Every structure is written in structure tokens, then in C-alpha cells.
């Protein structure tokens, strides 16, 4: 397998593992701060909504400026978040 594919796969794997760890513990973690079940639902809904909105935008940018820069920006923004 090419080096570039391995880097992409490891980046996506890291993102998916991070998301898979956050989803099960987020309701318990957020309730420690006094948030309700509605707030947890809103957190997931907002994340899903903006993922839905940003996918076409990122696709258009990747067609315009290239997939690698968009991928690097996406990974960097995920790391900052």
C-alpha cells in the first residue's frame, strides 16, 4: 500500500476512534456539568447538521484547490477542536 494511503487511513482511523470514544461517554460527562438529556441531544444534532452542511462545501473546495490541502485543513481543524 502506498504511503499516502496509509497516512489517510491512519488519520481517518484516529478521527473515527476519537468519535467512537466520545459518543458513549458524552452523556455521562455532560451531566456532570449539569446539562440535561435535551442538551446532549442538541449537541449530537448540531454536530450532525453541520457535518451534513459542510460535506458539499468541502467537496467543492477539494475539487477547486485539491484534496490534500482540504484534507490537511480538515484534520487540523479537528485537532484544534
mmCIF file of the N, C-alpha and C atoms, coordinates in Angstrom:
data_MODEL
# 
_entry.id   MODEL 
# 
loop_
_atom_site.group_PDB 
_atom_site.id 
_atom_site.type_symbol 
_atom_site.label_atom_id 
_atom_site.label_alt_id 
_atom_site.label_comp_id 
_atom_site.label_asym_id 
_atom_site.label_entity_id 
_atom_site.label_seq_id 
_atom_site.pdbx_PDB_ins_code 
_atom_site.Cartn_x 
_atom_site.Cartn_y 
_atom_site.Cartn_z 
_atom_site.occupancy 
_atom_site.B_iso_or_equiv 
_atom_site.pdbx_formal_charge 
_atom_site.auth_seq_id 
_atom_site.auth_comp_id 
_atom_site.auth_asym_id 
_atom_site.auth_atom_id 
_atom_site.pdbx_PDB_model_num 
ATOM 1   N N  . UNK A 1 1  ? 0.845   -1.178 0.000  1.00 0.00 ? 1  UNK A N  1 
ATOM 2   C CA . UNK A 1 1  ? 0.000   0.000  0.000  1.00 0.00 ? 1  UNK A CA 1 
ATOM 3   C C  . UNK A 1 1  ? 0.890   1.241  0.000  1.00 0.00 ? 1  UNK A C  1 
ATOM 4   N N  . UNK A 1 2  ? 0.466   2.272  -0.719 1.00 0.00 ? 2  UNK A N  1 
ATOM 5   C CA . UNK A 1 2  ? 1.255   3.487  -0.812 1.00 0.00 ? 2  UNK A CA 1 
ATOM 6   C C  . UNK A 1 2  ? 1.253   4.247  0.507  1.00 0.00 ? 2  UNK A C  1 
ATOM 7   N N  . UNK A 1 3  ? 2.321   5.004  0.706  1.00 0.00 ? 3  UNK A N  1 
ATOM 8   C CA . UNK A 1 3  ? 2.491   5.772  1.934  1.00 0.00 ? 3  UNK A CA 1 
ATOM 9   C C  . UNK A 1 3  ? 1.341   6.762  2.137  1.00 0.00 ? 3  UNK A C  1 
ATOM 10  N N  . UNK A 1 4  ? 0.891   7.392  1.056  1.00 0.00 ? 4  UNK A N  1 
ATOM 11  C CA . UNK A 1 4  ? -0.189  8.377  1.159  1.00 0.00 ? 4  UNK A CA 1 
ATOM 12  C C  . UNK A 1 4  ? -1.487  7.740  1.647  1.00 0.00 ? 4  UNK A C  1 
ATOM 13  N N  . UNK A 1 5  ? -1.777  6.538  1.149  1.00 0.00 ? 5  UNK A N  1 
ATOM 14  C CA . UNK A 1 5  ? -2.993  5.851  1.577  1.00 0.00 ? 5  UNK A CA 1 
ATOM 15  C C  . UNK A 1 5  ? -2.925  5.473  3.049  1.00 0.00 ? 5  UNK A C  1 
ATOM 16  N N  . UNK A 1 6  ? -1.765  5.062  3.496  1.00 0.00 ? 6  UNK A N  1 
ATOM 17  C CA . UNK A 1 6  ? -1.604  4.697  4.906  1.00 0.00 ? 6  UNK A CA 1 
ATOM 18  C C  . UNK A 1 6  ? -1.818  5.915  5.789  1.00 0.00 ? 6  UNK A C  1 
ATOM 19  N N  . UNK A 1 7  ? -1.293  7.072  5.380  1.00 0.00 ? 7  UNK A N  1 
ATOM 20  C CA . UNK A 1 7  ? -1.474  8.299  6.159  1.00 0.00 ? 7  UNK A CA 1 
ATOM 21  C C  . UNK A 1 7  ? -2.942  8.688  6.226  1.00 0.00 ? 7  UNK A C  1 
ATOM 22  N N  . UNK A 1 8  ? -3.635  8.601  5.097  1.00 0.00 ? 8  UNK A N  1 
ATOM 23  C CA . UNK A 1 8  ? -5.069  8.929  5.078  1.00 0.00 ? 8  UNK A CA 1 
ATOM 24  C C  . UNK A 1 8  ? -5.838  7.958  5.951  1.00 0.00 ? 8  UNK A C  1 
ATOM 25  N N  . UNK A 1 9  ? -5.551  6.679  5.828  1.00 0.00 ? 9  UNK A N  1 
ATOM 26  C CA . UNK A 1 9  ? -6.255  5.679  6.634  1.00 0.00 ? 9  UNK A CA 1 
ATOM 27  C C  . UNK A 1 9  ? -6.011  5.875  8.124  1.00 0.00 ? 9  UNK A C  1 
ATOM 28  N N  . UNK A 1 10 ? -4.783  6.181  8.509  1.00 0.00 ? 10 UNK A N  1 
ATOM 29  C CA . UNK A 1 10 ? -4.483  6.414  9.920  1.00 0.00 ? 10 UNK A CA 1 
ATOM 30  C C  . UNK A 1 10 ? -5.177  7.676  10.431 1.00 0.00 ? 10 UNK A C  1 
ATOM 31  N N  . UNK A 1 11 ? -5.252  8.702  9.605  1.00 0.00 ? 11 UNK A N  1 
ATOM 32  C CA . UNK A 1 11 ? -5.943  9.930  10.011 1.00 0.00 ? 11 UNK A CA 1 
ATOM 33  C C  . UNK A 1 11 ? -7.441  9.692  10.201 1.00 0.00 ? 11 UNK A C  1 
ATOM 34  N N  . UNK A 1 12 ? -8.037  8.986  9.267  1.00 0.00 ? 12 UNK A N  1 
ATOM 35  C CA . UNK A 1 12 ? -9.465  8.689  9.378  1.00 0.00 ? 12 UNK A CA 1 
ATOM 36  C C  . UNK A 1 12 ? -9.719  7.753  10.558 1.00 0.00 ? 12 UNK A C  1 
ATOM 37  N N  . UNK A 1 13 ? -8.854  6.768  10.749 1.00 0.00 ? 13 UNK A N  1 
ATOM 38  C CA . UNK A 1 13 ? -8.996  5.850  11.879 1.00 0.00 ? 13 UNK A CA 1 
ATOM 39  C C  . UNK A 1 13 ? -8.919  6.607  13.204 1.00 0.00 ? 13 UNK A C  1 
ATOM 40  N N  . UNK A 1 14 ? -7.977  7.531  13.316 1.00 0.00 ? 14 UNK A N  1 
ATOM 41  C CA . UNK A 1 14 ? -7.849  8.326  14.534 1.00 0.00 ? 14 UNK A CA 1 
ATOM 42  C C  . UNK A 1 14 ? -9.113  9.146  14.780 1.00 0.00 ? 14 UNK A C  1 
ATOM 43  N N  . UNK A 1 15 ? -9.654  9.730  13.718 1.00 0.00 ? 15 UNK A N  1 
ATOM 44  C CA . UNK A 1 15 ? -10.873 10.520 13.850 1.00 0.00 ? 15 UNK A CA 1 
ATOM 45  C C  . UNK A 1 15 ? -12.051 9.648  14.270 1.00 0.00 ? 15 UNK A C  1 
ATOM 46  N N  . UNK A 1 16 ? -12.194 8.489  13.664 1.00 0.00 ? 16 UNK A N  1 
ATOM 47  C CA . UNK A 1 16 ? -13.312 7.591  13.982 1.00 0.00 ? 16 UNK A CA 1 
ATOM 48  C C  . UNK A 1 16 ? -13.182 7.024  15.397 1.00 0.00 ? 16 UNK A C  1 
ATOM 49  N N  . UNK A 1 17 ? -11.981 6.677  15.804 1.00 0.00 ? 17 UNK A N  1 
ATOM 50  C CA . UNK A 1 17 ? -11.781 6.174  17.173 1.00 0.00 ? 17 UNK A CA 1 
ATOM 51  C C  . UNK A 1 17 ? -12.112 7.272  18.180 1.00 0.00 ? 17 UNK A C  1 
ATOM 52  N N  . UNK A 1 18 ? -11.653 8.482  17.904 1.00 0.00 ? 18 UNK A N  1 
ATOM 53  C CA . UNK A 1 18 ? -11.967 9.594  18.797 1.00 0.00 ? 18 UNK A CA 1 
ATOM 54  C C  . UNK A 1 18 ? -13.456 9.829  18.906 1.00 0.00 ? 18 UNK A C  1 
ATOM 55  N N  . UNK A 1 19 ? -14.143 9.787  17.773 1.00 0.00 ? 19 UNK A N  1 
ATOM 56  C CA . UNK A 1 19 ? -15.590 9.973  17.776 1.00 0.00 ? 19 UNK A CA 1 
ATOM 57  C C  . UNK A 1 19 ? -16.277 8.805  18.473 1.00 0.00 ? 19 UNK A C  1 
ATOM 58  N N  . UNK A 1 20 ? -15.774 7.607  18.264 1.00 0.00 ? 20 UNK A N  1 
ATOM 59  C CA . UNK A 1 20 ? -16.352 6.431  18.908 1.00 0.00 ? 20 UNK A CA 1 
ATOM 60  C C  . UNK A 1 20 ? -16.152 6.411  20.404 1.00 0.00 ? 20 UNK A C  1 
ATOM 61  N N  . UNK A 1 21 ? -15.121 7.073  20.880 1.00 0.00 ? 21 UNK A N  1 
ATOM 62  C CA . UNK A 1 21 ? -14.901 7.167  22.321 1.00 0.00 ? 21 UNK A CA 1 
ATOM 63  C C  . UNK A 1 21 ? -15.782 8.258  22.921 1.00 0.00 ? 21 UNK A C  1 
ATOM 64  N N  . UNK A 1 22 ? -15.969 9.340  22.196 1.00 0.00 ? 22 UNK A N  1 
ATOM 65  C CA . UNK A 1 22 ? -16.728 10.471 22.719 1.00 0.00 ? 22 UNK A CA 1 
ATOM 66  C C  . UNK A 1 22 ? -18.218 10.157 22.829 1.00 0.00 ? 22 UNK A C  1 
ATOM 67  N N  . UNK A 1 23 ? -18.790 9.538  21.810 1.00 0.00 ? 23 UNK A N  1 
ATOM 68  C CA . UNK A 1 23 ? -20.243 9.310  21.798 1.00 0.00 ? 23 UNK A CA 1 
ATOM 69  C C  . UNK A 1 23 ? -20.727 8.527  23.026 1.00 0.00 ? 23 UNK A C  1 
ATOM 70  N N  . UNK A 1 24 ? -20.116 7.411  23.395 1.00 0.00 ? 24 UNK A N  1 
ATOM 71  C CA . UNK A 1 24 ? -20.656 6.669  24.541 1.00 0.00 ? 24 UNK A CA 1 
ATOM 72  C C  . UNK A 1 24 ? -20.509 7.388  25.883 1.00 0.00 ? 24 UNK A C  1 
ATOM 73  N N  . UNK A 1 25 ? -19.451 8.191  26.060 1.00 0.00 ? 25 UNK A N  1 
ATOM 74  C CA . UNK A 1 25 ? -19.250 8.816  27.369 1.00 0.00 ? 25 UNK A CA 1 
ATOM 75  C C  . UNK A 1 25 ? -19.780 10.240 27.462 1.00 0.00 ? 25 UNK A C  1 
ATOM 76  N N  . UNK A 1 26 ? -20.129 10.841 26.328 1.00 0.00 ? 26 UNK A N  1 
ATOM 77  C CA . UNK A 1 26 ? -20.575 12.232 26.358 1.00 0.00 ? 26 UNK A CA 1 
ATOM 78  C C  . UNK A 1 26 ? -21.800 12.459 27.240 1.00 0.00 ? 26 UNK A C  1 
ATOM 79  N N  . UNK A 1 27 ? -22.829 11.620 27.187 1.00 0.00 ? 27 UNK A N  1 
ATOM 80  C CA . UNK A 1 27 ? -23.982 11.880 28.076 1.00 0.00 ? 27 UNK A CA 1 
ATOM 81  C C  . UNK A 1 27 ? -23.607 11.892 29.562 1.00 0.00 ? 27 UNK A C  1 
ATOM 82  N N  . UNK A 1 28 ? -22.716 11.003 29.973 1.00 0.00 ? 28 UNK A N  1 
ATOM 83  C CA . UNK A 1 28 ? -22.307 10.961 31.376 1.00 0.00 ? 28 UNK A CA 1 
ATOM 84  C C  . UNK A 1 28 ? -21.428 12.159 31.727 1.00 0.00 ? 28 UNK A C  1 
ATOM 85  N N  . UNK A 1 29 ? -20.560 12.524 30.798 1.00 0.00 ? 29 UNK A N  1 
ATOM 86  C CA . UNK A 1 29 ? -19.640 13.639 31.031 1.00 0.00 ? 29 UNK A CA 1 
ATOM 87  C C  . UNK A 1 29 ? -20.399 14.961 31.097 1.00 0.00 ? 29 UNK A C  1 
ATOM 88  N N  . UNK A 1 30 ? -21.351 15.162 30.197 1.00 0.00 ? 30 UNK A N  1 
ATOM 89  C CA . UNK A 1 30 ? -22.091 16.415 30.138 1.00 0.00 ? 30 UNK A CA 1 
ATOM 90  C C  . UNK A 1 30 ? -23.000 16.566 31.356 1.00 0.00 ? 30 UNK A C  1 
ATOM 91  N N  . UNK A 1 31 ? -23.573 15.476 31.842 1.00 0.00 ? 31 UNK A N  1 
ATOM 92  C CA . UNK A 1 31 ? -24.437 15.580 33.020 1.00 0.00 ? 31 UNK A CA 1 
ATOM 93  C C  . UNK A 1 31 ? -23.653 15.976 34.264 1.00 0.00 ? 31 UNK A C  1 
ATOM 94  N N  . UNK A 1 32 ? -22.350 15.721 34.291 1.00 0.00 ? 32 UNK A N  1 
ATOM 95  C CA . UNK A 1 32 ? -21.512 16.180 35.397 1.00 0.00 ? 32 UNK A CA 1 
ATOM 96  C C  . UNK A 1 32 ? -21.480 17.701 35.470 1.00 0.00 ? 32 UNK A C  1 
ATOM 97  N N  . UNK A 1 33 ? -21.705 18.358 34.338 1.00 0.00 ? 33 UNK A N  1 
ATOM 98  C CA . UNK A 1 33 ? -21.737 19.815 34.291 1.00 0.00 ? 33 UNK A CA 1 
ATOM 99  C C  . UNK A 1 33 ? -23.155 20.361 34.434 1.00 0.00 ? 33 UNK A C  1 
ATOM 100 N N  . UNK A 1 34 ? -24.116 19.500 34.694 1.00 0.00 ? 34 UNK A N  1 
ATOM 101 C CA . UNK A 1 34 ? -25.478 19.926 34.929 1.00 0.00 ? 34 UNK A CA 1 
ATOM 102 C C  . UNK A 1 34 ? -26.337 20.038 33.688 1.00 0.00 ? 34 UNK A C  1 
ATOM 103 N N  . UNK A 1 35 ? -25.898 19.503 32.578 1.00 0.00 ? 35 UNK A N  1 
ATOM 104 C CA . UNK A 1 35 ? -26.696 19.563 31.351 1.00 0.00 ? 35 UNK A CA 1 
ATOM 105 C C  . UNK A 1 35 ? -27.758 18.475 31.358 1.00 0.00 ? 35 UNK A C  1 
ATOM 106 N N  . UNK A 1 36 ? -28.829 18.739 30.649 1.00 0.00 ? 36 UNK A N  1 
ATOM 107 C CA . UNK A 1 36 ? -29.935 17.782 30.597 1.00 0.00 ? 36 UNK A CA 1 
ATOM 108 C C  . UNK A 1 36 ? -29.784 16.856 29.396 1.00 0.00 ? 36 UNK A C  1 
ATOM 109 N N  . UNK A 1 37 ? -30.690 15.900 29.308 1.00 0.00 ? 37 UNK A N  1 
ATOM 110 C CA . UNK A 1 37 ? -30.699 14.979 28.175 1.00 0.00 ? 37 UNK A CA 1 
ATOM 111 C C  . UNK A 1 37 ? -30.996 15.723 26.876 1.00 0.00 ? 37 UNK A C  1 
ATOM 112 N N  . UNK A 1 38 ? -31.789 16.776 26.964 1.00 0.00 ? 38 UNK A N  1 
ATOM 113 C CA . UNK A 1 38 ? -32.095 17.587 25.779 1.00 0.00 ? 38 UNK A CA 1 
ATOM 114 C C  . UNK A 1 38 ? -30.820 18.251 25.250 1.00 0.00 ? 38 UNK A C  1 
ATOM 115 N N  . UNK A 1 39 ? -29.974 18.708 26.149 1.00 0.00 ? 39 UNK A N  1 
ATOM 116 C CA . UNK A 1 39 ? -28.728 19.343 25.734 1.00 0.00 ? 39 UNK A CA 1 
ATOM 117 C C  . UNK A 1 39 ? -27.811 18.355 25.022 1.00 0.00 ? 39 UNK A C  1 
ATOM 118 N N  . UNK A 1 40 ? -27.735 17.137 25.521 1.00 0.00 ? 40 UNK A N  1 
ATOM 119 C CA . UNK A 1 40 ? -26.920 16.109 24.866 1.00 0.00 ? 40 UNK A CA 1 
ATOM 120 C C  . UNK A 1 40 ? -27.463 15.830 23.468 1.00 0.00 ? 40 UNK A C  1 
ATOM 121 N N  . UNK A 1 41 ? -28.781 15.739 23.367 1.00 0.00 ? 41 UNK A N  1 
ATOM 122 C CA . UNK A 1 41 ? -29.409 15.521 22.062 1.00 0.00 ? 41 UNK A CA 1 
ATOM 123 C C  . UNK A 1 41 ? -29.109 16.668 21.115 1.00 0.00 ? 41 UNK A C  1 
ATOM 124 N N  . UNK A 1 42 ? -29.165 17.891 21.612 1.00 0.00 ? 42 UNK A N  1 
ATOM 125 C CA . UNK A 1 42 ? -28.855 19.056 20.781 1.00 0.00 ? 42 UNK A CA 1 
ATOM 126 C C  . UNK A 1 42 ? -27.393 19.059 20.332 1.00 0.00 ? 42 UNK A C  1 
ATOM 127 N N  . UNK A 1 43 ? -26.497 18.632 21.203 1.00 0.00 ? 43 UNK A N  1 
ATOM 128 C CA . UNK A 1 43 ? -25.076 18.548 20.812 1.00 0.00 ? 43 UNK A CA 1 
ATOM 129 C C  . UNK A 1 43 ? -24.889 17.602 19.632 1.00 0.00 ? 43 UNK A C  1 
ATOM 130 N N  . UNK A 1 44 ? -25.501 16.435 19.711 1.00 0.00 ? 44 UNK A N  1 
ATOM 131 C CA . UNK A 1 44 ? -25.384 15.477 18.608 1.00 0.00 ? 44 UNK A CA 1 
ATOM 132 C C  . UNK A 1 44 ? -26.080 15.984 17.353 1.00 0.00 ? 44 UNK A C  1 
ATOM 133 N N  . UNK A 1 45 ? -27.225 16.627 17.538 1.00 0.00 ? 45 UNK A N  1 
ATOM 134 C CA . UNK A 1 45 ? -27.966 17.133 16.385 1.00 0.00 ? 45 UNK A CA 1 
ATOM 135 C C  . UNK A 1 45 ? -27.206 18.240 15.671 1.00 0.00 ? 45 UNK A C  1 
ATOM 136 N N  . UNK A 1 46 ? -26.612 19.145 16.420 1.00 0.00 ? 46 UNK A N  1 
ATOM 137 C CA . UNK A 1 46 ? -25.851 20.243 15.814 1.00 0.00 ? 46 UNK A CA 1 
ATOM 138 C C  . UNK A 1 46 ? -24.622 19.700 15.087 1.00 0.00 ? 46 UNK A C  1 
ATOM 139 N N  . UNK A 1 47 ? -23.934 18.740 15.707 1.00 0.00 ? 47 UNK A N  1 
ATOM 140 C CA . UNK A 1 47 ? -22.776 18.142 15.045 1.00 0.00 ? 47 UNK A CA 1 
ATOM 141 C C  . UNK A 1 47 ? -23.185 17.492 13.727 1.00 0.00 ? 47 UNK A C  1 
ATOM 142 N N  . UNK A 1 48 ? -24.257 16.720 13.756 1.00 0.00 ? 48 UNK A N  1 
ATOM 143 C CA . UNK A 1 48 ? -24.707 16.032 12.541 1.00 0.00 ? 48 UNK A CA 1 
ATOM 144 C C  . UNK A 1 48 ? -25.164 17.024 11.478 1.00 0.00 ? 48 UNK A C  1 
ATOM 145 N N  . UNK A 1 49 ? -25.869 18.071 11.881 1.00 0.00 ? 49 UNK A N  1 
ATOM 146 C CA . UNK A 1 49 ? -26.359 19.069 10.946 1.00 0.00 ? 49 UNK A CA 1 
ATOM 147 C C  . UNK A 1 49 ? -25.208 19.771 10.236 1.00 0.00 ? 49 UNK A C  1 
ATOM 148 N N  . UNK A 1 50 ? -24.203 20.194 10.990 1.00 0.00 ? 50 UNK A N  1 
ATOM 149 C CA . UNK A 1 50 ? -23.094 20.896 10.361 1.00 0.00 ? 50 UNK A CA 1 
ATOM 150 C C  . UNK A 1 50 ? -22.183 19.963 9.568  1.00 0.00 ? 50 UNK A C  1 
ATOM 151 N N  . UNK A 1 51 ? -22.138 18.706 9.931  1.00 0.00 ? 51 UNK A N  1 
ATOM 152 C CA . UNK A 1 51 ? -21.424 17.740 9.091  1.00 0.00 ? 51 UNK A CA 1 
ATOM 153 C C  . UNK A 1 51 ? -22.138 17.597 7.754  1.00 0.00 ? 51 UNK A C  1 
ATOM 154 N N  . UNK A 1 52 ? -23.465 17.578 7.809  1.00 0.00 ? 52 UNK A N  1 
ATOM 155 C CA . UNK A 1 52 ? -24.278 17.493 6.596  1.00 0.00 ? 52 UNK A CA 1 
ATOM 156 C C  . UNK A 1 52 ? -24.068 18.725 5.709  1.00 0.00 ? 52 UNK A C  1 
ATOM 157 N N  . UNK A 1 53 ? -23.984 19.895 6.318  1.00 0.00 ? 53 UNK A N  1 
ATOM 158 C CA . UNK A 1 53 ? -23.788 21.127 5.551  1.00 0.00 ? 53 UNK A CA 1 
ATOM 159 C C  . UNK A 1 53 ? -22.372 21.270 5.005  1.00 0.00 ? 53 UNK A C  1 
ATOM 160 N N  . UNK A 1 54 ? -21.401 20.826 5.762  1.00 0.00 ? 54 UNK A N  1 
ATOM 161 C CA . UNK A 1 54 ? -20.014 21.062 5.354  1.00 0.00 ? 54 UNK A CA 1 
ATOM 162 C C  . UNK A 1 54 ? -19.511 20.066 4.317  1.00 0.00 ? 54 UNK A C  1 
ATOM 163 N N  . UNK A 1 55 ? -20.118 18.898 4.202  1.00 0.00 ? 55 UNK A N  1 
ATOM 164 C CA . UNK A 1 55 ? -19.633 17.897 3.248  1.00 0.00 ? 55 UNK A CA 1 
ATOM 165 C C  . UNK A 1 55 ? -19.643 18.404 1.804  1.00 0.00 ? 55 UNK A C  1 
ATOM 166 N N  . UNK A 1 56 ? -20.727 18.992 1.308  1.00 0.00 ? 56 UNK A N  1 
ATOM 167 C CA . UNK A 1 56 ? -20.690 19.506 -0.070 1.00 0.00 ? 56 UNK A CA 1 
ATOM 168 C C  . UNK A 1 56 ? -19.705 20.662 -0.242 1.00 0.00 ? 56 UNK A C  1 
ATOM 169 N N  . UNK A 1 57 ? -19.588 21.493 0.777  1.00 0.00 ? 57 UNK A N  1 
ATOM 170 C CA . UNK A 1 57 ? -18.653 22.615 0.722  1.00 0.00 ? 57 UNK A CA 1 
ATOM 171 C C  . UNK A 1 57 ? -17.207 22.117 0.640  1.00 0.00 ? 57 UNK A C  1 
ATOM 172 N N  . UNK A 1 58 ? -16.872 21.159 1.477  1.00 0.00 ? 58 UNK A N  1 
ATOM 173 C CA . UNK A 1 58 ? -15.518 20.597 1.432  1.00 0.00 ? 58 UNK A CA 1 
ATOM 174 C C  . UNK A 1 58 ? -15.262 19.867 0.124  1.00 0.00 ? 58 UNK A C  1 
ATOM 175 N N  . UNK A 1 59 ? -16.278 19.218 -0.415 1.00 0.00 ? 59 UNK A N  1 
ATOM 176 C CA . UNK A 1 59 ? -16.139 18.555 -1.710 1.00 0.00 ? 59 UNK A CA 1 
ATOM 177 C C  . UNK A 1 59 ? -15.862 19.552 -2.822 1.00 0.00 ? 59 UNK A C  1 
ATOM 178 N N  . UNK A 1 60 ? -16.565 20.668 -2.808 1.00 0.00 ? 60 UNK A N  1 
ATOM 179 C CA . UNK A 1 60 ? -16.336 21.700 -3.826 1.00 0.00 ? 60 UNK A CA 1 
ATOM 180 C C  . UNK A 1 60 ? -14.950 22.314 -3.685 1.00 0.00 ? 60 UNK A C  1 
ATOM 181 N N  . UNK A 1 61 ? -14.536 22.554 -2.440 1.00 0.00 ? 61 UNK A N  1 
ATOM 182 C CA . UNK A 1 61 ? -13.189 23.096 -2.232 1.00 0.00 ? 61 UNK A CA 1 
ATOM 183 C C  . UNK A 1 61 ? -12.118 22.115 -2.684 1.00 0.00 ? 61 UNK A C  1 
ATOM 184 N N  . UNK A 1 62 ? -12.343 20.839 -2.420 1.00 0.00 ? 62 UNK A N  1 
ATOM 185 C CA . UNK A 1 62 ? -11.331 19.852 -2.821 1.00 0.00 ? 62 UNK A CA 1 
ATOM 186 C C  . UNK A 1 62 ? -11.241 19.743 -4.342 1.00 0.00 ? 62 UNK A C  1 
ATOM 187 N N  . UNK A 1 63 ? -12.348 19.952 -5.031 1.00 0.00 ? 63 UNK A N  1 
ATOM 188 C CA . UNK A 1 63 ? -12.297 19.976 -6.496 1.00 0.00 ? 63 UNK A CA 1 
ATOM 189 C C  . UNK A 1 63 ? -11.564 21.214 -7.002 1.00 0.00 ? 63 UNK A C  1 
ATOM 190 N N  . UNK A 1 64 ? -11.704 22.322 -6.286 1.00 0.00 ? 64 UNK A N  1 
ATOM 191 C CA . UNK A 1 64 ? -11.108 23.577 -6.721 1.00 0.00 ? 64 UNK A CA 1 
ATOM 192 C C  . UNK A 1 64 ? -9.619  23.680 -6.369 1.00 0.00 ? 64 UNK A C  1 
ATOM 193 N N  . UNK A 1 65 ? -9.245  23.384 -5.118 1.00 0.00 ? 65 UNK A N  1 
ATOM 194 C CA . UNK A 1 65 ? -7.860  23.610 -4.698 1.00 0.00 ? 65 UNK A CA 1 
ATOM 195 C C  . UNK A 1 65 ? -7.079  22.321 -4.475 1.00 0.00 ? 65 UNK A C  1 
ATOM 196 N N  . UNK A 1 66 ? -7.740  21.198 -4.561 1.00 0.00 ? 66 UNK A N  1 
ATOM 197 C CA . UNK A 1 66 ? -7.054  19.921 -4.382 1.00 0.00 ? 66 UNK A CA 1 
ATOM 198 C C  . UNK A 1 66 ? -7.481  19.226 -3.105 1.00 0.00 ? 66 UNK A C  1 
ATOM 199 N N  . UNK A 1 67 ? -7.402  17.932 -3.136 1.00 0.00 ? 67 UNK A N  1 
ATOM 200 C CA . UNK A 1 67 ? -7.868  17.147 -1.994 1.00 0.00 ? 67 UNK A CA 1 
ATOM 201 C C  . UNK A 1 67 ? -6.909  17.205 -0.816 1.00 0.00 ? 67 UNK A C  1 
ATOM 202 N N  . UNK A 1 68 ? -5.635  17.225 -1.094 1.00 0.00 ? 68 UNK A N  1 
ATOM 203 C CA . UNK A 1 68 ? -4.667  17.223 0.004  1.00 0.00 ? 68 UNK A CA 1 
ATOM 204 C C  . UNK A 1 68 ? -4.770  18.460 0.902  1.00 0.00 ? 68 UNK A C  1 
ATOM 205 N N  . UNK A 1 69 ? -4.795  19.686 0.345  1.00 0.00 ? 69 UNK A N  1 
ATOM 206 C CA . UNK A 1 69 ? -4.918  20.851 1.235  1.00 0.00 ? 69 UNK A CA 1 
ATOM 207 C C  . UNK A 1 69 ? -6.216  20.843 2.054  1.00 0.00 ? 69 UNK A C  1 
ATOM 208 N N  . UNK A 1 70 ? -7.304  20.431 1.432  1.00 0.00 ? 70 UNK A N  1 
ATOM 209 C CA . UNK A 1 70 ? -8.579  20.389 2.157  1.00 0.00 ? 70 UNK A CA 1 
ATOM 210 C C  . UNK A 1 70 ? -8.520  19.328 3.251  1.00 0.00 ? 70 UNK A C  1 
ATOM 211 N N  . UNK A 1 71 ? -7.919  18.195 2.949  1.00 0.00 ? 71 UNK A N  1 
ATOM 212 C CA . UNK A 1 71 ? -7.785  17.139 3.943  1.00 0.00 ? 71 UNK A CA 1 
ATOM 213 C C  . UNK A 1 71 ? -6.935  17.622 5.130  1.00 0.00 ? 71 UNK A C  1 
ATOM 214 N N  . UNK A 1 72 ? -5.823  18.284 4.836  1.00 0.00 ? 72 UNK A N  1 
ATOM 215 C CA . UNK A 1 72 ? -4.954  18.777 5.905  1.00 0.00 ? 72 UNK A CA 1 
ATOM 216 C C  . UNK A 1 72 ? -5.649  19.830 6.745  1.00 0.00 ? 72 UNK A C  1 
ATOM 217 N N  . UNK A 1 73 ? -6.411  20.712 6.112  1.00 0.00 ? 73 UNK A N  1 
ATOM 218 C CA . UNK A 1 73 ? -7.158  21.723 6.856  1.00 0.00 ? 73 UNK A CA 1 
ATOM 219 C C  . UNK A 1 73 ? -8.215  21.051 7.734  1.00 0.00 ? 73 UNK A C  1 
ATOM 220 N N  . UNK A 1 74 ? -8.882  20.041 7.206  1.00 0.00 ? 74 UNK A N  1 
ATOM 221 C CA . UNK A 1 74 ? -9.905  19.317 7.976  1.00 0.00 ? 74 UNK A CA 1 
ATOM 222 C C  . UNK A 1 74 ? -9.307  18.619 9.179  1.00 0.00 ? 74 UNK A C  1 
ATOM 223 N N  . UNK A 1 75 ? -8.184  17.969 8.982  1.00 0.00 ? 75 UNK A N  1 
ATOM 224 C CA . UNK A 1 75 ? -7.531  17.272 10.097 1.00 0.00 ? 75 UNK A CA 1 
ATOM 225 C C  . UNK A 1 75 ? -7.040  18.274 11.132 1.00 0.00 ? 75 UNK A C  1 
ATOM 226 N N  . UNK A 1 76 ? -6.493  19.395 10.683 1.00 0.00 ? 76 UNK A N  1 
ATOM 227 C CA . UNK A 1 76 ? -6.013  20.427 11.618 1.00 0.00 ? 76 UNK A CA 1 
ATOM 228 C C  . UNK A 1 76 ? -7.172  21.022 12.419 1.00 0.00 ? 76 UNK A C  1 
ATOM 229 N N  . UNK A 1 77 ? -8.299  21.270 11.745 1.00 0.00 ? 77 UNK A N  1 
ATOM 230 C CA . UNK A 1 77 ? -9.443  21.837 12.479 1.00 0.00 ? 77 UNK A CA 1 
ATOM 231 C C  . UNK A 1 77 ? -10.022 20.835 13.471 1.00 0.00 ? 77 UNK A C  1 
ATOM 232 N N  . UNK A 1 78 ? -9.990  19.559 13.128 1.00 0.00 ? 78 UNK A N  1 
ATOM 233 C CA . UNK A 1 78 ? -10.441 18.531 14.057 1.00 0.00 ? 78 UNK A CA 1 
ATOM 234 C C  . UNK A 1 78 ? -9.512  18.480 15.274 1.00 0.00 ? 78 UNK A C  1 
ATOM 235 N N  . UNK A 1 79 ? -8.201  18.587 15.040 1.00 0.00 ? 79 UNK A N  1 
ATOM 236 C CA . UNK A 1 79 ? -7.241  18.566 16.140 1.00 0.00 ? 79 UNK A CA 1 
ATOM 237 C C  . UNK A 1 79 ? -7.418  19.776 17.048 1.00 0.00 ? 79 UNK A C  1 
ATOM 238 N N  . UNK A 1 80 ? -7.682  20.935 16.460 1.00 0.00 ? 80 UNK A N  1 
ATOM 239 C CA . UNK A 1 80 ? -7.895  22.143 17.260 1.00 0.00 ? 80 UNK A CA 1 
ATOM 240 C C  . UNK A 1 80 ? -9.179  22.024 18.072 1.00 0.00 ? 80 UNK A C  1 
ATOM 241 N N  . UNK A 1 81 ? -10.210 21.464 17.427 1.00 0.00 ? 81 UNK A N  1 
ATOM 242 C CA . UNK A 1 81 ? -11.498 21.286 18.115 1.00 0.00 ? 81 UNK A CA 1 
ATOM 243 C C  . UNK A 1 81 ? -11.386 20.336 19.262 1.00 0.00 ? 81 UNK A C  1 
# 
